[in-house]
């Protein structure tokens, strides 16, 4: 028995299952939160029927509905690419989830270059988007895809610069390492970095107010125009998984991950329930702000979107790196 | 940094809204609170419909379908013309076309169409939305009663007309008196009424004698019978008797007033009929002391009546005596008397007399 428990195969399976579990549940929680929070922000009730209690099962019902729908592939589409695209945009987020720590030693796989890995892999998502846009043989999709690519190129820069600033303070690229090194005075020092990282994440995810690439009212969901059924559902899931992953990264890099007052007060074996609670609370709080911004702000125009990044965020993030460098030297 | 405050204000608005209770009503579970005159569905009061087709013609959507046929109604009297009337065969409203403007209801001159607040009549088949006559009639049972009138508003036309007609009812006895007067044969003595009233009449009479028109007498009499409310006195004797009988003060006052009013009316009518026949002439004489009695006991209360009729006296009965002679031209007195004797009202008698006179005049010309 113990042989099986200690075996590499079992451990690997357990890690994968845990990641899959988190990957399939937390985004749904965020999605449900978006349904309800945004509804109440608009003085509505949101889903109330599915599942009986305040429509808790609405997203499950939506998933079942998507499953039943016809899977349409346009005649002129590049079929192979078209079919692959949803997976390419969804899976990277699952891979990033592997390195995000939930508690001390509670991480699927701690990498020394964790943050570097996370940023690199999450950028693959945009390739899925470009694949979908190009293969759809639809001018709206293509417009959306190109806008998305331009946006990613622009916003990746401040994102990386701010991450670098945090890494400079921590002296490590490992996410677990950054959290261990984290101290409360990072918050004021990294405030600008936190803001820029958050805004850039929004842009990476094509979340409002940076949703020019999918702008449903003008280019009909951009790269998702031609998608139906399960493939469309995968794109939607990618969006919520993206929110969770980016919120997890922000939590780990800027907000001290599982750390908070008395995070190690309760201990069951090697697991700290309060630490897990802190991580989840922080992730959900950031997700809530993402939803809050969506309900509040109108969409930025394409030129405003680019100007905001190149003339606003990038100089600011360079300044942040400068300040952090000064702090590191003085410390 | 005005831009920044705007962004923060936007965030506070959405967050504030989220904290407040949402306004959504969960409709199928919670029925909506509709305004009482909600335009839900159009009801047909079939019995009132005359197939005038106005609703159908005015409908901007042309969604009212009416079929009818004509029916001949047998004449009531033999030899009269047979009448036709329309009978409704079909009345349908297609609610899939209707835009709920309510013009059909506005335009219906016979109050056959009404708004009902019922709105839950969706169907799976669009054809089912064409409600036929029976279904439209069913909706009638859901029509709420008409709203109450505004207490501060003007009275409806009917009420105004009725209240204007009231004085005529009051002076009905006056007319009767007039009829008797005109029927009366020889003019006897002037009324043996209170001196004050007689005196009041005196200055007016010359002016009256100038007015030739006979019918004016009728109108004048109407005015006669009216008296301002505050001028109404109380018959002290009746009042005292009532109080002695144990009636409450309010009732006693009312009784006294009505008794006073009776006397006053009789008196004034007698003045109008300057040449009354002998028997009525005696009545005022006997009544007179009764009238005089109250002023003796309560002069303050009684003061108005002698004054009240004074300005109205001019058109009194003294001229009536003359107008039989002078103002005669337009009324055939014999016909008039006959009509009165037959129990017809004064107005009708006068009209008959007039037409008789015109006939005679024509004959005479011929």
Interface residues (C-beta under 8 A of the other chain):
Chain A: X37 X39 X40 X41 X42 X43 X44 X45 X48 X292 X293 X295 X296 X297
Chain B: X7 X10 X11 X13 X14 X15 X17 X18 X20 X22 X23 X24 X26
